[in-house]
Amino acid sequence: MIVAVARIRFRLPANHSLKGKRKVVKSMLSQVRNRYNVACSETDFHDVWQSAEIGICTVGNSEPILSSAMEKVLHFVEDAYPCEVVDSELEIIHMG
């Protein structure tokens, strides 16, 4: 079993309230879950209205397929939402 875990930190420069941020992040999480069949959640910057961090996780048996899926998620977030990706990190964990 192989686990792929990604973290994406991004800024929402056009956002001016927590309510606006939550609307964007909630929509993003819902679409990422539905399109890519992964688990995801907002993981940091809960009370900062122009920054967010989401964590994404999926499990499979092929490292190239998992890496490709996570890259697709990152590109989707960059292209579909008015955000600036500040940092992203991907970790592949091989379980015994």
RAMO-V351106 format. One record per run of one state. SS is the DSSP state (H for helix, E for strand, - for the rest). FROM is the first residue (numbers start at 1). TO is the last residue. If there is no record, write none. Layout:
ss->[SS,SS]
from->[FROM,FROM]
to->[TO,TO]
This chain:
ss->[-,E,-,H,-,E,-,E,-,H,-,E,-]
from->[1,2,12,18,37,39,45,51,61,63,81,84,95]
to->[1,11,17,36,38,44,50,60,62,80,83,94,96]
